[in-house]
Amino acid sequence: MPALKRLHAPLAWVHGGWQRDVLLTVDATGHWSEITVNHPAPPDAEKLAGPVIPSLVNAHSHAFQRAFVGLAERREVGQDDFWSWRDRMYALALRISPQQLRAVASQLYAELLRGGYTQVCEFHYLHHAAAGQEFEDELDMAWALAAAAEDTGIGLTLLPVVYTRAGFDAAGLRPDQHRFAADADWAWRACQRVMAAGLPRVNAGVALHSLRGAAPGDITRLLGLVGSADLPIHIHVAEQTAEVADCLQATGQRPLQWLAEHGRLDPRWQLVHATHAEPAEIEAVALSGAGIVICPGTEANLGDGLADLPRWLQNNVPLTVGSDSQVTRGWVEELRWLEYGQRLAHRQRNIASMPGTQPSSAARLFDAAVHGGARAAGFTAWGLTPGARADALVLNREADALRGLPDEALLDAVVFGSNGSPWQSVWVAGRARPWRAPQRVGDAFEAAMHELWRPDGGTSA
């Protein structure tokens, strides 16, 4: 494949460490064809003004929930927890149209680019019209997300979700969940249609909402349809203690235990949250090759709890992060709180570090997220490596958090010392992308918010 362009960085994070004078060659498909270290800048190379690091994959997103951010942060009566938050969130889920979803997702995706993500995995269960009826094109909501990705330039992995029941003992969905209804055949058909569309920077996988939201027969059917296809399979699991208790009562096993024994886990699987896991479950997941997606910002916001990060890391389980409910929209904050939650729980520092091998907590978590994100999005490679899409972040050495620091401390300062987004440019597929929302995107988002939350009969939080 002929070279499209060559970029030269004075410093770049390559294979887990800083390398000097790095020549990055982009092929005509927008992928890295060659990464060469200690290479003087050739005359035809575009010289990048700062150190270069990989961008990250946002491995778990519900784009429509961006329109709910800030609207569930009060408790007027009683107890507030995940379940009460969910019931209020449904007021939005029951109302948002494809056009409004595109406006909300476009705003979100521009914010995600600014937050250092260049690929987003959409765990997409908002399938149908408000009363549960099919749109003229059953994928209208999915196409709205794809259009938002094109509006902003971010990459998109669409994950149509199987959602057939309201709980372990339910025969079907609740009336306020009818927009979500999709069996395995629907989700597989949607995945195939998205892949066949050939949209730029858009690919697809499949998802199961959860063990409470999809029956064992749904899982068996979906896996039969997927067969040996090498695509990501995502599922919410063990996010809430109530979910664990319900699963134990219904099946006699904890959710991760059940999946490990009955779910035919393999490296395609991405277990989202996996917050409440016993040591034996973590070991079983490690043996399967499945990965986990932790969403520290959302898990803190919803009071889910803390994952056993040290044990997941010790067992070398692939790990990455996601923005989920969109209360945080940049990976710096996710990695920071992934570590900070552990520090608060254990009353120690640098929990994620590995003395003698990787003493930097930031570097260990960042590298884990780079590699884990590849599988979560259905890619064989991610980061500054040949074959990966040519995505990158160029750091701004003049940013307050990075000014005057020695090179070896830069990544530590990005994660633990910056206010987020300390970069001067974001690259996707070999092109620098605007990473501040265009005025038209912001205007459309604001108009959609006014429609959704208007006081004269609109949605109410």
TORKEPA-466765 format. One record per residue (C-alpha): residue number from 1; residue in one letter; x, y, z. Coordinates in steps of 0.5 Angstrom, whole numbers, plus 2048, in hexadecimal, padded with zeros to 3 digits. Layout:
N
(node NUM "A" (X Y Z));
...
END
This chain:
461
(node 1 "M" (800 800 800));
(node 2 "P" (803 807 7FE));
(node 3 "A" (805 80C 803));
(node 4 "L" (800 812 804));
(node 5 "K" (804 816 808));
(node 6 "R" (809 816 80D));
(node 7 "L" (809 819 814));
(node 8 "H" (80F 81A 819));
(node 9 "A" (80F 81B 820));
(node 10 "P" (814 81D 825));
(node 11 "L" (812 818 82A));
(node 12 "A" (80D 813 82A));
(node 13 "W" (80A 80D 82E));
(node 14 "V" (80B 807 82B));
(node 15 "H" (80B 800 82D));
(node 16 "G" (80A 802 835));
(node 17 "G" (80F 807 835));
(node 18 "W" (812 80E 832));
(node 19 "Q" (816 80E 82C));
(node 20 "R" (81A 814 829));
(node 21 "D" (819 816 821));
(node 22 "V" (814 812 81F));
(node 23 "L" (811 811 818));
(node 24 "L" (80A 80F 817));
(node 25 "T" (808 80D 810));
(node 26 "V" (801 80D 80E));
(node 27 "D" (7FE 809 808));
(node 28 "A" (7F9 80B 803));
(node 29 "T" (7F4 807 808));
(node 30 "G" (7F5 80C 80E));
(node 31 "H" (7F9 806 812));
(node 32 "W" (800 806 814));
(node 33 "S" (804 802 80F));
(node 34 "E" (80B 804 813));
(node 35 "I" (80D 806 81A));
(node 36 "T" (815 808 81A));
(node 37 "V" (819 80A 820));
(node 38 "N" (81F 80E 820));
(node 39 "H" (81E 811 819));
(node 40 "P" (820 818 817));
(node 41 "A" (81A 81C 814));
(node 42 "P" (81A 81B 80D));
(node 43 "P" (819 821 808));
(node 44 "D" (812 81F 806));
(node 45 "A" (80F 81D 80D));
(node 46 "E" (80A 822 811));
(node 47 "K" (80D 824 817));
(node 48 "L" (809 823 81E));
(node 49 "A" (80A 828 823));
(node 50 "G" (80A 824 829));
(node 51 "P" (80A 81D 82C));
(node 52 "V" (805 818 829));
(node 53 "I" (801 813 82D));
(node 54 "P" (7FC 80E 82A));
(node 55 "S" (7F5 810 82B));
(node 56 "L" (7F0 80B 82F));
(node 57 "V" (7EA 807 82D));
(node 58 "N" (7E4 809 831));
(node 59 "A" (7E1 802 832));
(node 60 "H" (7DA 803 835));
(node 61 "S" (7D6 809 833));
(node 62 "H" (7CE 80A 833));
(node 63 "A" (7CE 811 82F));
(node 64 "F" (7C7 813 830));
(node 65 "Q" (7C9 813 838));
(node 66 "R" (7CD 819 836));
(node 67 "A" (7C6 81D 836));
(node 68 "F" (7C5 81B 83E));
(node 69 "V" (7CC 81D 841));
(node 70 "G" (7CA 822 846));
(node 71 "L" (7C3 820 847));
(node 72 "A" (7C3 81B 84C));
(node 73 "E" (7C8 81E 852));
(node 74 "R" (7C2 81F 857));
(node 75 "R" (7BF 81B 85C));
(node 76 "E" (7B8 81E 85E));
(node 77 "V" (7B5 818 862));
(node 78 "G" (7B7 811 864));
(node 79 "Q" (7BD 80D 862));
(node 80 "D" (7C1 80F 85B));
(node 81 "D" (7C5 809 858));
(node 82 "F" (7C6 806 851));
(node 83 "W" (7BF 803 850));
(node 84 "S" (7BC 80A 852));
(node 85 "W" (7C1 80E 84D));
(node 86 "R" (7BF 809 848));
(node 87 "D" (7B7 80A 848));
(node 88 "R" (7B8 811 847));
(node 89 "M" (7BD 810 842));
(node 90 "Y" (7B7 80C 83E));
(node 91 "A" (7B4 813 83E));
(node 92 "L" (7B9 815 838));
(node 93 "A" (7B9 80E 835));
(node 94 "L" (7B2 80E 834));
(node 95 "R" (7B2 814 830));
(node 96 "I" (7B8 816 82C));
(node 97 "S" (7B7 816 825));
(node 98 "P" (7BC 814 81F));
(node 99 "Q" (7BE 81B 81E));
(node 100 "Q" (7BF 81D 825));
(node 101 "L" (7C3 817 826));
(node 102 "R" (7C8 819 820));
(node 103 "A" (7C8 820 823));
(node 104 "V" (7CA 81D 82A));
(node 105 "A" (7CF 818 828));
(node 106 "S" (7D2 81D 823));
(node 107 "Q" (7D3 822 829));
(node 108 "L" (7D6 81C 82D));
(node 109 "Y" (7DA 819 828));
(node 110 "A" (7DE 820 827));
(node 111 "E" (7DF 820 82F));
(node 112 "L" (7E2 819 82E));
(node 113 "L" (7E7 81B 829));
(node 114 "R" (7E9 821 82E));
(node 115 "G" (7E9 81C 833));
(node 116 "G" (7EE 818 82F));
(node 117 "Y" (7EA 812 82D));
(node 118 "T" (7EA 811 825));
(node 119 "Q" (7E5 80B 825));
(node 120 "V" (7DF 80A 829));
(node 121 "C" (7DB 803 82A));
(node 122 "E" (7D4 804 82A));
(node 123 "F" (7D0 7FF 82F));
(node 124 "H" (7CA 801 82B));
(node 125 "Y" (7C3 7FF 82E));
(node 126 "L" (7BF 805 82C));
(node 127 "H" (7BC 801 826));
(node 128 "H" (7B5 803 824));
(node 129 "A" (7B0 809 824));
(node 130 "A" (7AD 80B 82B));
(node 131 "A" (7A7 806 82C));
(node 132 "G" (7AC 800 829));
(node 133 "Q" (7A9 800 822));
(node 134 "E" (7AF 7FF 81D));
(node 135 "F" (7B1 805 819));
(node 136 "E" (7B0 805 811));
(node 137 "D" (7B7 803 811));
(node 138 "E" (7B8 7FF 817));
(node 139 "L" (7BF 802 818));
(node 140 "D" (7BD 809 818));
(node 141 "M" (7C0 80A 81F));
(node 142 "A" (7C7 806 81D));
(node 143 "W" (7C8 80B 817));
(node 144 "A" (7C7 811 81B));
(node 145 "L" (7CD 80F 81F));
(node 146 "A" (7D1 80D 819));
(node 147 "A" (7CF 814 816));
(node 148 "A" (7D1 817 81C));
(node 149 "A" (7D8 814 81C));
(node 150 "E" (7D9 816 815));
(node 151 "D" (7D7 81D 817));
(node 152 "T" (7DD 81D 81C));
(node 153 "G" (7E2 819 819));
(node 154 "I" (7E2 814 81F));
(node 155 "G" (7E2 80C 81D));
(node 156 "L" (7DC 808 81F));
(node 157 "T" (7DB 801 821));
(node 158 "L" (7D4 800 821));
(node 159 "L" (7D1 7FA 826));
(node 160 "P" (7CA 7F8 825));
(node 161 "V" (7C8 7F6 82C));
(node 162 "V" (7C3 7F0 82D));
(node 163 "Y" (7BE 7F2 832));
(node 164 "T" (7B8 7ED 834));
(node 165 "R" (7B6 7ED 83B));
(node 166 "A" (7B6 7F2 841));
(node 167 "G" (7B9 7ED 846));
(node 168 "F" (7BB 7E6 847));
(node 169 "D" (7B3 7E4 849));
(node 170 "A" (7B0 7E8 844));
(node 171 "A" (7AD 7E6 83E));
(node 172 "G" (7AE 7EC 83A));
(node 173 "L" (7B0 7F3 83A));
(node 174 "R" (7AC 7F9 83E));
(node 175 "P" (7A8 7FE 83A));
(node 176 "D" (7AD 803 83B));
(node 177 "Q" (7B2 7FE 838));
(node 178 "H" (7AF 7FD 831));
(node 179 "R" (7B3 801 82D));
(node 180 "F" (7B9 7FD 82F));
(node 181 "A" (7B6 7F6 82D));
(node 182 "A" (7BB 7F2 828));
(node 183 "D" (7BC 7EB 828));
(node 184 "A" (7C2 7E7 826));
(node 185 "D" (7C0 7E7 81E));
(node 186 "W" (7BE 7EE 81E));
(node 187 "A" (7C5 7F0 821));
(node 188 "W" (7C9 7EC 81D));
(node 189 "R" (7C5 7EF 817));
(node 190 "A" (7C7 7F6 819));
(node 191 "C" (7CE 7F4 81A));
(node 192 "Q" (7CE 7F1 813));
(node 193 "R" (7CB 7F7 810));
(node 194 "V" (7CF 7FC 813));
(node 195 "M" (7D6 7F8 811));
(node 196 "A" (7D3 7F8 80A));
(node 197 "A" (7D1 7FF 809));
(node 198 "G" (7D9 800 809));
(node 199 "L" (7D9 807 80C));
(node 200 "P" (7E0 80A 80D));
(node 201 "R" (7E2 809 814));
(node 202 "V" (7DC 805 816));
(node 203 "N" (7DC 7FD 818));
(node 204 "A" (7D8 7F9 81C));
(node 205 "G" (7D7 7F4 822));
(node 206 "V" (7D1 7F1 826));
(node 207 "A" (7CF 7F2 82D));
(node 208 "L" (7CB 7EF 833));
(node 209 "H" (7C8 7F3 837));
(node 210 "S" (7C9 7EF 83E));
(node 211 "L" (7C8 7E8 840));
(node 212 "R" (7C1 7EB 843));
(node 213 "G" (7C0 7EF 83D));
(node 214 "A" (7C1 7E9 838));
(node 215 "A" (7BF 7E1 83A));
(node 216 "P" (7C4 7DB 839));
(node 217 "G" (7C0 7DA 832));
(node 218 "D" (7C2 7E1 82F));
(node 219 "I" (7C9 7E0 831));
(node 220 "T" (7C9 7D9 82E));
(node 221 "R" (7C6 7DB 828));
(node 222 "L" (7CA 7E2 827));
(node 223 "L" (7D0 7DD 827));
(node 224 "G" (7CE 7D9 822));
(node 225 "L" (7CC 7DE 81D));
(node 226 "V" (7D3 7E1 81F));
(node 227 "G" (7D7 7DB 81E));
(node 228 "S" (7DE 7DC 81D));
(node 229 "A" (7DE 7E3 81A));
(node 230 "D" (7E3 7E7 81E));
(node 231 "L" (7DF 7ED 820));
(node 232 "P" (7DE 7F0 827));
(node 233 "I" (7D9 7ED 82C));
(node 234 "H" (7D7 7F2 832));
(node 235 "I" (7D3 7F1 838));
(node 236 "H" (7D1 7F5 83E));
(node 237 "V" (7D3 7F0 844));
(node 238 "A" (7D3 7F1 84C));
(node 239 "E" (7D3 7F8 84C));
(node 240 "Q" (7CE 7F8 852));
(node 241 "T" (7CE 7F4 858));
(node 242 "A" (7C6 7F3 857));
(node 243 "E" (7C8 7F0 850));
(node 244 "V" (7CC 7EB 854));
(node 245 "A" (7C7 7E9 859));
(node 246 "D" (7C2 7E8 854));
(node 247 "C" (7C6 7E4 84F));
(node 248 "L" (7C8 7E0 855));
(node 249 "Q" (7C1 7DF 857));
(node 250 "A" (7BF 7DD 850));
(node 251 "T" (7C5 7D9 84E));
(node 252 "G" (7C8 7D7 854));
(node 253 "Q" (7CF 7DA 851));
(node 254 "R" (7D2 7E1 851));
(node 255 "P" (7D1 7E5 84A));
(node 256 "L" (7D9 7E4 848));
(node 257 "Q" (7D9 7DD 84B));
(node 258 "W" (7D3 7DB 847));
(node 259 "L" (7D6 7DF 840));
(node 260 "A" (7DC 7DB 841));
(node 261 "E" (7D9 7D4 842));
(node 262 "H" (7D3 7D5 83D));
(node 263 "G" (7D5 7DB 839));
(node 264 "R" (7DA 7D8 834));
(node 265 "L" (7DF 7DE 836));
(node 266 "D" (7E5 7DF 831));
(node 267 "P" (7E9 7E5 82F));
(node 268 "R" (7E3 7E9 82B));
(node 269 "W" (7DF 7EA 832));
(node 270 "Q" (7E0 7F0 835));
(node 271 "L" (7DD 7F0 83D));
(node 272 "V" (7DA 7F7 83E));
(node 273 "H" (7DB 7FA 845));
(node 274 "A" (7DD 7F3 849));
(node 275 "T" (7DD 7F7 84F));
(node 276 "H" (7DB 7F1 854));
(node 277 "A" (7DF 7EB 852));
(node 278 "E" (7E2 7E6 857));
(node 279 "P" (7E9 7E4 856));
(node 280 "A" (7E7 7DD 853));
(node 281 "E" (7E3 7E1 84E));
(node 282 "I" (7E9 7E5 84C));
(node 283 "E" (7ED 7DF 84B));
(node 284 "A" (7E8 7DC 847));
(node 285 "V" (7E7 7E2 842));
(node 286 "A" (7EF 7E2 842));
(node 287 "L" (7EF 7DB 83F));
(node 288 "S" (7E9 7DD 83A));
(node 289 "G" (7ED 7E3 837));
(node 290 "A" (7E7 7E7 838));
(node 291 "G" (7E8 7EF 839));
(node 292 "I" (7E5 7F4 83E));
(node 293 "V" (7E3 7FB 83D));
(node 294 "I" (7E3 7FF 843));
(node 295 "C" (7DF 806 843));
(node 296 "P" (7E2 809 84A));
(node 297 "G" (7DE 810 849));
(node 298 "T" (7D7 80D 848));
(node 299 "E" (7D8 807 84D));
(node 300 "A" (7DA 80D 852));
(node 301 "N" (7D4 811 850));
(node 302 "L" (7CF 80B 850));
(node 303 "G" (7D2 808 857));
(node 304 "D" (7D4 802 854));
(node 305 "G" (7DA 800 858));
(node 306 "L" (7E1 7FF 856));
(node 307 "A" (7E4 7F9 852));
(node 308 "D" (7EA 7F5 854));
(node 309 "L" (7EF 7F9 850));
(node 310 "P" (7F5 7F5 853));
(node 311 "R" (7F3 7EE 852));
(node 312 "W" (7F0 7F0 84B));
(node 313 "L" (7F7 7F3 849));
(node 314 "Q" (7FB 7ED 84D));
(node 315 "N" (7F7 7E8 849));
(node 316 "N" (7F9 7EC 842));
(node 317 "V" (7F1 7EC 840));
(node 318 "P" (7F1 7F1 83A));
(node 319 "L" (7EE 7F8 83D));
(node 320 "T" (7EC 7FE 83A));
(node 321 "V" (7E7 804 83C));
(node 322 "G" (7E0 807 83A));
(node 323 "S" (7DC 80D 83B));
(node 324 "D" (7D6 80A 83C));
(node 325 "S" (7D1 80F 83E));
(node 326 "Q" (7D5 815 83C));
(node 327 "V" (7D6 818 842));
(node 328 "T" (7DD 818 840));
(node 329 "R" (7DF 819 839));
(node 330 "G" (7E7 818 839));
(node 331 "W" (7EC 812 83B));
(node 332 "V" (7F0 816 83F));
(node 333 "E" (7EB 817 844));
(node 334 "E" (7E9 80F 844));
(node 335 "L" (7F0 80D 845));
(node 336 "R" (7F1 812 84A));
(node 337 "W" (7EB 80F 84E));
(node 338 "L" (7ED 808 84C));
(node 339 "E" (7F3 809 851));
(node 340 "Y" (7F0 80E 856));
(node 341 "G" (7EA 809 858));
(node 342 "Q" (7EF 804 859));
(node 343 "R" (7F3 809 85D));
(node 344 "L" (7ED 80B 861));
(node 345 "A" (7EB 804 863));
(node 346 "H" (7F2 801 865));
(node 347 "R" (7F5 808 868));
(node 348 "Q" (7FB 807 863));
(node 349 "R" (7FE 80A 85D));
(node 350 "N" (800 807 856));
(node 351 "I" (7FC 801 857));
(node 352 "A" (7FC 800 84F));
(node 353 "S" (804 800 84F));
(node 354 "M" (808 7FA 84E));
(node 355 "P" (80F 7FC 852));
(node 356 "G" (815 7F9 84E));
(node 357 "T" (811 7F8 847));
(node 358 "Q" (80C 7FE 847));
(node 359 "P" (80D 803 84D));
(node 360 "S" (808 808 849));
(node 361 "S" (801 807 84B));
(node 362 "A" (7FF 80C 845));
(node 363 "A" (803 808 840));
(node 364 "R" (801 801 842));
(node 365 "L" (7F9 803 842));
(node 366 "F" (7FA 807 83C));
(node 367 "D" (7FE 801 838));
(node 368 "A" (7F8 7FD 83B));
(node 369 "A" (7F3 801 838));
(node 370 "V" (7F6 802 831));
(node 371 "H" (7F7 7FA 830));
(node 372 "G" (7F0 7F9 833));
(node 373 "G" (7ED 7FE 82F));
(node 374 "A" (7EF 7FA 829));
(node 375 "R" (7EB 7F4 82A));
(node 376 "A" (7E5 7F8 82D));
(node 377 "A" (7E4 7FB 826));
(node 378 "G" (7E6 7F5 822));
(node 379 "F" (7ED 7F7 820));
(node 380 "T" (7F3 7F3 81F));
(node 381 "A" (7F7 7F9 821));
(node 382 "W" (7F7 800 824));
(node 383 "G" (7FC 805 826));
(node 384 "L" (802 807 823));
(node 385 "T" (804 800 81F));
(node 386 "P" (804 7FE 818));
(node 387 "G" (7FD 7FC 816));
(node 388 "A" (7F9 800 81B));
(node 389 "R" (7F5 806 818));
(node 390 "A" (7F9 80C 818));
(node 391 "D" (7F6 810 81F));
(node 392 "A" (7FA 814 824));
(node 393 "L" (7FA 819 828));
(node 394 "V" (800 81F 828));
(node 395 "L" (801 821 82F));
(node 396 "N" (802 829 830));
(node 397 "R" (808 82A 834));
(node 398 "E" (806 831 836));
(node 399 "A" (800 82E 839));
(node 400 "D" (800 830 841));
(node 401 "A" (801 829 843));
(node 402 "L" (806 827 83E));
(node 403 "R" (80A 82D 83E));
(node 404 "G" (812 82C 841));
(node 405 "L" (811 825 842));
(node 406 "P" (816 820 840));
(node 407 "D" (814 81B 83B));
(node 408 "E" (813 815 83F));
(node 409 "A" (80E 818 843));
(node 410 "L" (809 81B 83E));
(node 411 "L" (804 815 83E));
(node 412 "D" (804 815 845));
(node 413 "A" (803 81D 845));
(node 414 "V" (7FD 81C 840));
(node 415 "V" (7F9 817 844));
(node 416 "F" (7FB 819 84B));
(node 417 "G" (7FC 821 84A));
(node 418 "S" (7F8 823 844));
(node 419 "N" (7F1 826 844));
(node 420 "G" (7F0 822 83E));
(node 421 "S" (7F1 823 836));
(node 422 "P" (7F9 825 837));
(node 423 "W" (7FA 824 82F));
(node 424 "Q" (7FA 829 829));
(node 425 "S" (7F7 824 824));
(node 426 "V" (7F3 81E 823));
(node 427 "W" (7F5 819 81D));
(node 428 "V" (7F0 814 81A));
(node 429 "A" (7F2 810 814));
(node 430 "G" (7F8 814 813));
(node 431 "R" (7F4 81B 813));
(node 432 "A" (7F4 820 818));
(node 433 "R" (7ED 821 81A));
(node 434 "P" (7E9 827 81D));
(node 435 "W" (7E8 825 825));
(node 436 "R" (7E4 82B 827));
(node 437 "A" (7DC 82A 825));
(node 438 "P" (7DB 82E 81F));
(node 439 "Q" (7D5 834 820));
(node 440 "R" (7D0 830 81C));
(node 441 "V" (7D1 82A 821));
(node 442 "G" (7D0 82E 827));
(node 443 "D" (7CA 831 824));
(node 444 "A" (7C7 82B 822));
(node 445 "F" (7C9 828 829));
(node 446 "E" (7C6 82E 82D));
(node 447 "A" (7BF 82E 829));
(node 448 "A" (7BF 826 82A));
(node 449 "M" (7BF 827 832));
(node 450 "H" (7BA 82D 832));
(node 451 "E" (7B5 828 82E));
(node 452 "L" (7B7 822 833));
(node 453 "W" (7B7 826 839));
(node 454 "R" (7B2 82C 838));
(node 455 "P" (7AE 82E 83E));
(node 456 "D" (7A7 82E 83A));
(node 457 "G" (7A6 827 839));
(node 458 "G" (7AD 824 837));
(node 459 "T" (7B0 81F 83B));
(node 460 "S" (7B1 820 842));
(node 461 "A" (7B7 81D 846));
END
